[in-house]
């Protein structure tokens, strides 16, 4: 029973680290060196670093301006008067 709990925990941590790695790589807030260092930290300190960086990236997402798109691509000249 203990070995299955350890296995499930390990699978959870690996999936969490993979998700965090994808979020780091796709983030536009950091340069390549910062991304590399964050990915290294996530994999060296698996659970705590992954959760911490995900929360940090989530808080950074709230600071982004919201783009409002016009439905249909905006005003266009249809040739009709």
Secondary structure, 3 states (H helix, E strand, C coil): CHHHHHHHHHHHHHHHHHHHHHHHHHCCCCCHHHHHHHHHHHHHCHHHHHHHHHHHHHHHHHCCCCCCCCHHHCCCCCCCC
